[in-house]
C-alpha cells in the first residue's frame, strides 16, 4: 500500500479528518507544520518520513508505519499531554492494522 492510499484509508476509517486537501497537499502541509489540525499534522508528518521521495507514492509497510508513530505515542502518554492526542494516535495505530489486514485479505480473494 502506498502512503497516499494509507492516508486516504485512515481519513475514511479512523474517525478523524486527516486530509487537508488531496493526499499530496496533506503531506506537504503536515511537513510544513501548517496542517489544519496540529495533532493530525504530526501523525501525517511522521508517516511521511516513510516515503523518501516525498510524493506519497512510496510503498509503506505495516510495522514501519506503527513504529514511526511510537515517539508520538510516548509524547501523548505524558501526564501534561492532551488526552485527545493519545486517543488519536492509538486509534490511528489500530486503523493502520485494519488497513493492512483488509489489503492482505483482498489479495487472497
C-alpha positions as CSV (number, residue, x, y, z in Angstrom):
1,X,0.0,0.0,0.0
2,X,1.3,3.5,-0.8
3,X,1.5,6.2,1.7
4,X,-1.3,8.1,-0.1
5,X,-3.5,5.1,0.0
6,X,-2.9,4.6,3.7
7,X,-3.7,8.3,4.4
8,X,-6.9,8.0,2.4
9,X,-7.9,4.9,4.3
10,X,-7.1,6.4,7.7
11,X,-9.1,9.5,6.8
12,X,-12.1,7.3,5.9
13,X,-11.9,4.9,8.7
14,X,-10.3,6.4,11.8
15,X,-13.0,8.9,12.6
16,X,-10.7,11.9,12.2
17,X,-10.4,14.5,9.4
18,X,-6.9,13.8,8.4
19,X,-6.9,15.0,4.9
20,X,-6.2,18.7,4.4
21,X,-6.9,18.8,0.6
22,X,-5.6,16.0,-1.6
23,X,-3.2,13.4,0.0
24,X,-0.2,15.2,-1.6
25,X,-1.3,18.5,-0.2
26,X,-1.9,17.0,3.2
27,X,1.6,15.6,3.3
28,X,3.1,18.9,2.3
29,X,1.1,20.9,4.9
30,X,1.9,18.3,7.6
31,X,5.7,18.6,6.7
32,X,5.5,22.4,6.8
33,X,3.5,22.4,10.1
34,X,0.5,24.1,8.5
35,X,-2.0,21.2,8.6
36,X,-5.3,22.5,9.9
37,X,-5.3,20.0,12.8
38,X,-2.0,20.1,14.7
39,X,-2.1,16.5,16.1
40,X,-3.2,15.1,12.7
41,X,-0.4,17.0,11.1
42,X,2.1,15.5,13.5
43,X,0.8,12.0,12.7
44,X,0.9,12.6,8.9
45,X,4.3,14.2,9.1
46,X,5.7,11.2,10.9
47,X,4.1,8.8,8.4
48,X,5.5,11.0,5.6
49,X,9.1,10.1,6.7
50,X,8.4,6.6,5.4
51,X,8.3,7.9,1.8
52,X,11.8,9.0,0.8
53,X,10.7,10.6,-2.4
54,X,8.1,12.7,-0.6
55,X,5.4,12.1,-3.2
56,X,3.1,9.8,-1.2
57,X,3.6,7.1,-3.9
58,X,6.2,5.1,-1.9
59,X,5.2,1.7,-0.5
60,X,4.6,1.6,3.2
61,X,4.9,-1.4,5.5
62,X,2.7,-2.0,8.5
63,X,5.5,-2.4,11.0
64,X,7.3,0.7,9.8
65,X,4.0,2.8,9.9
66,X,3.3,1.7,13.5
67,X,7.0,2.1,14.6
68,X,7.3,5.6,13.2
69,X,4.3,6.7,15.4
70,X,5.9,5.4,18.6
71,X,7.6,8.7,19.6
72,X,4.2,10.4,19.2
73,X,2.5,7.7,21.3
74,X,5.1,8.3,24.1
75,X,4.7,12.1,23.7
76,X,1.0,11.9,24.3
77,X,1.3,9.5,27.1
78,X,2.9,12.2,29.3
79,X,0.9,13.5,32.2
80,X,0.7,17.0,30.8
81,X,-0.2,16.0,27.2
82,X,-3.7,16.3,25.9
83,X,-5.6,13.0,26.2
84,X,-7.2,13.7,22.8
85,X,-3.7,13.3,21.3
86,X,-3.1,9.9,22.9
87,X,-6.6,8.7,21.8
88,X,-5.9,9.9,18.3
89,X,-2.5,8.2,18.0
90,X,-3.9,5.0,19.4
91,X,-6.9,5.0,17.0
92,X,-4.6,5.7,14.1
93,X,-2.4,2.7,15.0
94,X,-5.4,0.4,15.3
95,X,-6.7,1.7,12.0
96,X,-3.3,1.1,10.3
97,X,-3.6,-2.5,11.4
98,X,-7.1,-2.7,9.9
99,X,-5.9,-1.2,6.6
100,X,-3.2,-3.8,6.2
101,X,-5.5,-6.6,7.3
102,X,-8.0,-5.6,4.6
103,X,-5.3,-5.3,2.0
104,X,-4.0,-8.8,2.8
105,X,-7.5,-10.3,2.8
106,X,-8.2,-8.6,-0.6
107,X,-5.1,-10.2,-2.1
108,X,-6.3,-13.6,-1.0
109,X,-9.6,-13.1,-2.8
